[in-house]
Amino acid sequence: MRLLYEEREDLKVLKKINGFVRETKVNKL
């Protein structure tokens, strides 16, 4: 259970980073 929860948290962080990178790329364009 603990590993699954930690993996979910990692996915949330990755999604936030991906969204942030997309926003910065759009702003640069």
C-alpha positions in Angstrom: 0.0 0.0 0.0 2.8 2.4 0.9 4.6 1.9 -2.4 1.4 2.5 -4.4 0.7 5.7 -2.5 4.3 6.9 -3.1 4.0 6.1 -6.8 0.8 8.1 -7.0 2.5 11.1 -5.4 5.4 10.8 -7.9 2.9 10.8 -10.8 1.2 13.9 -9.4 4.6 15.7 -9.2 5.5 14.6 -12.7 2.2 15.9 -14.0 2.8 19.2 -12.3 6.3 19.4 -13.8 5.0 18.5 -17.3 2.3 21.1 -17.1 4.7 23.7 -15.9 7.2 22.9 -18.8 4.3 23.2 -21.3 3.2 26.5 -19.9 6.8 27.9 -20.0 7.2 26.7 -23.6 4.0 28.4 -24.7 5.0 31.6 -23.0 8.4 31.6 -24.7 6.7 31.2 -28.1 
